[in-house]
């Protein structure tokens, strides 16, 4: 026998999962008694029908109440993009500079109307766009071609930061303060000698620096996107980068690199963690170059770079990927104890056979150029480790071998250093790549520089 309906009124105020379980069980048992109910009086049968309907109604209401927090959480995860009060809309170059340089706009999203914004040295920071803490730039979603930031007319002096800090050259747009992002833009670079990059991440921040470049076209520079820790200001700095769905094309000035990821020039114990997804990097001299680099006679030791690539395309460059954890361009200094880990899933490294930059020591186009310890002027590069792990990557059509690897390489008559290890693991279709491996050039008698290939 069922309780009167009024006995269940308290359940409206105590609606939870346990009650839902009870209602579901109650309903199932009720249905099983349907045949029995048929034998009861017509009034009682009607009462049972009413109670069953109410049960399902309560179940539906409770489920909505329980689901609400997850819906709220999902909405809040994109609230920053959807919060119109946090946005500033600009439509000309004066408004853009005013918005970017106003300290009150830290943490805000700057939305650019369609048009071309020609950077001008008469504005603050010599015309560079230096993003404030947690500031973001956004063009027109779905149409990066509609908003163009053009740095081509800036003089070379616009790329020299005050007091050469953290380095003597920088980019047209600078990032690195907290979380900074650039999305849905076309950014054109500059051909002057001082212009290092189109976009740079060298604004030093006291905490973790996180940057995102997405859905954009980057072109016309010496380096398209420069993800870097540089100088003494970057000692022990951690930089996280997300590079998603960009076209990085025809960055051909001097060494002409589409993407560069580096710890450089005294950035000891610095860390970079980069995630790349769905980028099309083509028509550059080097598609992506990543290294721990000592170029100005300061030690650059014990750094770490980790890169995860998914479904990227490094195609029709001079060299697709240039990877070196320990590059020493100094004469008396060290690039020691550094780690570079590159892992790719479904990434294409194909048809790289174009123009090379002037500073490549072993001048031949190809898919992947990998060197553990590299010395160009007599300095030491020892105890460096390069790990390359490729899963289902198409590596073909490149000039010469698809992968050329050295445990250690030196332009002098003595080896670059000792205990440099390159480890390359090829999985699935990646196993079809042709590989030429040299443990050490010149030969190191002790044999501590090695290249291991796993298929």
N, C-alpha and C positions, 0 to 999 in steps of 0.2 A: 504494500500500500504506500502511495506517495504522500509526502507532507503537503500541507496547504501551500499555495503559491506565496502567500505573504511571509512564510517562514524564510524565504530566500532573499528578502529585501536587503539584508545586511551585506550581501555579496557585492553589491554595487560599490560599497566603500572599501572593500578589501580585495580588489581585483588584482590577481597576480598569476604567475605560471601555475602554481598549485591549484588554484581555482579553475584555470583553464583545463588542466588535466582532469579535474573532478567533473566538469561539465561534459567533456568529451566522453568520459567513462559513463556518466549518468545517461547521456543521450544514447550511447550504444546499448546499455542495458535496457533502456526504455524501448528501443526498437525491437530488441529481442522479445519484449513482452507484448508486442503489438497483437499477436494472436490472442493472448490472454485478455487483453483489453477489449477485444471485439466481443467477448462474452459478458463484459460488464454492462452496466446501464449506459444508456446513451449520454446522460449528463456527465457521468464520470469519464467516458471516452472523450467528450469535448474538453473536459478539464485537462486530460492528459495531452491532447493536441496543443492546447494553449500553453501549457508548461514547456513542451518541447520547443515551440517557437520562441518563447522567452529565453530558453537556454541558448539557442543559437544566436539570438540577438546580443545577449550578454557576452558570449564568446567573441563575437565580432568587435564589440566595443572594447573589450579587454585587450584584444590583439592590437588594435590601433593605439591604445594607450602604451603598450609595451614597446611597440615599434617606434614611437615618436622620438626617443632619445637618439637612436641610430640615425634617423633622418636629420635631426638637428646637427649631429656631429658631421655628417657628410656635407651639409650646407656650410658649416663653419670652416671646413677645410679649404673652401674656396672663397671665403668671405672677403679676403684682402683684395682679390680681383673684382669682386662684385660690389664692394662698398664704394658707392659713388662719392661719398663725403671724403674719401681718402684719395680721390683723383684730382689732378690738375690738368686742364685741357689747354693746349697751346696751338697756335696756328701760324706763327712766324718766328724768325730767328731771335728777335728781341725777347719775345715771350719765353722761348726755350731757354735762353741764357738766364733770364730772370728767375725762372722756376728752378733750374738746376742749382743755381748759386745762392738761393735763399735758405739760410739755416733752418728756418721754420718748416721747410718742406722735407726734412729728413723723415724717412719712413713712408713717403708718399709715392704714388704711381703717376708719372708724367705721361700723358697721352697726346700724341702728336697727330694733328690733322694732316690729311694728304697734302703733299707738296715737297719741294726741295729746300733743305735747310743748309745754306752754305756757311761753314764755320769761318769766323772773322777774328783776327788777332786783336782787334780793338776791344774785345770783351774780356772779362776776367779770366785769369789763368791762361793768358795769351791765346785765348780762343779754344782751348781744350775743354771738353765736357768731363768734369770730374764729379762723379756721383757721390752724393752725401750718404750718410749711414742709412742702410736699408732702403735706399731709393731705387726705383725701377723706371725704365724707359719702355714705352710701347707704341708701336705704329698702329696700322689698321689690320686687325686680325684677319687672316686669310689672304692678305695682299701685301707682302713686304715690298713690292715694287712701287707702292703708292707713296711711301714715305722714304725720302732719300736724305741722309746726312752726308754731306760732301766736305771732306777735309783737304781736297786737292789744292786749294788756293792758300792754305796757311803757309807762312814762311818757316824755314827750318827751325828758327829760334822758338817757335811755338811748341816744339816737342822736347825742349830742355827744361826739366823741372827745376824749381828753385834750389840752389845750392847742390845741384846734381843729385838730389836725393829722391829715391834710393839708388838711382843710377843716372847716367848722363843723358840717356835718351828714353823716350816713352812713346805713348800712343795718342791718337786723337780723342778717343774715349777711354777714360780710366775708371777702373772698378776696384773693389776690394774692401770696402768699409761695411762690415757686417754682411748682410745679404744684398747683393746688387744683381739686377737682371736687365737684359736687353732682348726685346722680342719684336718680331714682325717689322723689321727695318731693313733697308739697304744702306750700307755704310761704305763709302769710297775713301780710299787711303791717299797717301801723299808720297811723292817721289824724291823729296829732298834727303840729303845725307843724314840729317839728324832724326828723321822720322823712323822710329824703330818698328812701329806696328800701327794697325788700324784700331784695334781694341786691345787694351792692356789691363792687367790685374795687379799693378804694382802700387796701389794705394795701401799703405801699411796700416793695419788695424791691430788693436791690442789683443783681441780675442780671435776666435775662429773666423776666417774669411770664407764666404761662400758666394760663388758667382754662377750665373746662368746666361748662356747665349742660345737663343732658340728661334727657329722659323725666320732666319735672316739671311741676307745675301751680303757677303763680305768680300771686297774686291779692291784691287789697285794698290796694294801696299807691299812693303818689304816682308812683314809678317801679318797675316790676316787677323788671327786671334792668338794673342800671346798670353798663355797661362803661365805665370812665373812668380817664383820667389827670387829676389835678387838683392845682393849686397848685405851689409852688416845689419840693416834694419829688418831683414828676413830670417835672421838666425832663429832656428827652432820654430819658425812660423808654420802653421798648418793651413793649407788652402784646398778647398773642395770646389770642383768645377763640374758643371753639367752643360754639355754641348749637344744640342738636339735639333735635328731637322734643319740644318743650315746648308746653304750652297756657298762653298768657299772656293772662289774661282779667280784665276788670272791675277794672283799676287806674284808679280814677276820682277819687282824692283830688287836689284842686287841679288841676295841669296833666295828671295822669292819663295817663302814658306807659307803654305795655307794655314796650318795650325802649328804652333810651337808650345811645348810643355816642358818647363825647365826650372831647375834649381841652379842658380848661377852666381858666380863672382863673390864668394864669401858667405853665401847662405848655408852655413854649416847646420847639419841636423834638421834641415827643412823637409817638410812633407807635402806632397801633392797627391790628392785622390781625385781622379777624373773619370767621368762617365760620358761616353759618346754613344749616340743612337741616331741612326737614320740620316747621317750627314752625307752630302755629295761633295767631295773634295777633288777638284779636277782642274787641269790647265795651269797648275803651279809648277815651279821648279822642283819643290819637294812638297808632297801632300801633307805629311805631318812629321815634324822633327821633334824628338824628345830626348833630353839628356840632362845629366848633372854636369855643368859646364864651368870650367875655370878659365876665364879669358883675360884676366887683368892682374895676374901674379898675386892672387889671394887664394888660400886653400879653400876648397869646396868639398868637404868630406862628410860621410855618414848621412847622406840624404836618402830620401825614399820617394819614388814615384810609382803609383799604381794606376793603370789605365784599363778600363773595361770598355770594349767596343762591341756594339751590336748592330748588325745590318747597315754598317757604314760602307761607303764606296770611295776608295782611293784609286782613282782611275785617270789615265792620260796625263800624269805628271811626269817630271823627269825621273824622280824616285818616289815610289809610293809612300814608304815609311822609312825613316832614318832613326834608329834606336841605339843609344849609347849611354850607359849609366855612369861612365867615368871619362869625360873628355877634358883633357888638360891642354890648354893653349899657352900656358905659361912656360917659363924657362927654369925656375928653381922651386916651384910650388907643387902641391899635391892635389889630386882628385882621387881620393881613396875611400874604400869601404862603403860605396854607394850601391843601392838596389833599384833596379827598374823592372817592374813586372807589367807585361802587356798581354792581355787576354782578349781574344776576339771570337765572336759567335756569328756566323753567317755574313761576315764582312767580305767585300770584294776588293781585291788588290790586283788590278788587271790593266794591261796595255800601258804600262808606265815606261815610256821610251822617248821622252821629250827632252827639252833643254835642261841642263844641269846648272846649279849655282857655281860661282867661281871658286868657292872655298872647299869643295869636296876633294879630299885627298886622293881617293881612288876613283878616278872619273869614269864612271860607266852607269848609264841609266839602269833601272831595275825595279823589282817589286819591293823587297825589303833589304835594307842595308843595316847590318847589326854588328856592333863592335863593343866588346866588354870594357877593356881599358884602352884608351886612345890618347896618344901623345903626339902633338904636332911641332913642339919647339923644345923638346928635351926634358920637360917636367915629368914627374912620376904619376902613373895611374895604376894603382894596385888594389887588389882585394875587392874588385867590383863584380857585381853579379847581374846578369841580364837573363830574365825568364820570359820566354815567348810561348804562349799556349794558344793554338789555333784550332777551332772547332768548326768544321763545315764551311771553311772559307774558300772562295774561288780565287786561286792565285795562278794567273796564266797570262800569256800574251805580252809579258814584260821582256824588255831587251836584255839579253844575257840570261843568267840564272835568275829564277824567281826570288831566291834568298841568297845573299852573299853575307857570310858571317866570319868574324874574326874573334878569337879569344882576346887577343891584344894586337894592336897595330901602332906602329911608330913611323914617323917620317925620317927619323934619325937612324944611325947605324946600330943603336942598342935598343932592346925591347922596351916597350912602354912601361912595363912593371911586371909584377908577379901575381899569381893567384887570382887571375881574372877568369871568370867562368861564364860561358854562354850556354844556355840550355833551351833547346827548341823542341816542342812537342806538337806533332801534327796529327790531327784526328779527322777521320772521315775523308771527304773529298780534299781536304787540305794536304793529305799525304801525296797528292799528285804534283806538288810543287817541286821544282828542281832546286837543289841546294849545293852550293860550293862553300866548304868550310875550311878555314885555316886556323890552327891553334894559335900561332904567333908569327907575326911578321915585323921585324926580323925574327929568326928562330931564337927561342929562349932555351938554353941548354938544359935547365932543370925540368922543363916540361910542365910547369904549374899553370900555364895559361891553356885553357881547353875549350873545345866546342863539343857539346853532346847533342846528337840528333835522335829523337824518338819518333817512330812512325807506327 
